[in-house]
Amino acid sequence: MAKNRRTSKEMGRYVAPEQRGRYTAKTKHDTTKSPRWFGALILELLGFGLFVIVMNYLNVLPGAVSPWYLVLGLASMFGAFFLATRYK
């Protein structure tokens, strides 16, 4: 017989989720908050990425227009979006 199957005595009766093994304990909300600096880091990475991309196209950065500046800006923005998905 399967491990999770109920016997004939349990059919039709209420079985608590804890007994069935389908219960996930709730976590405290205090422990899942992100630190205060986390939101600022997200905004700084977004701003830095946007700044690098705009300055690259305005030809202000040293070394003329370079695709590596675009890669740096996009990587910074990707990092910000990645961190934003983990913000609580």
Secondary structure, DSSP 8 states (H G I E B T S, - for coil): --TT---TTTTTS---HHHHT-------GGGG---HHHHHHHHHHHHHHHHHHHHHHTT-STTSS-HHHHHHHHHHHHHHHHHHTT--
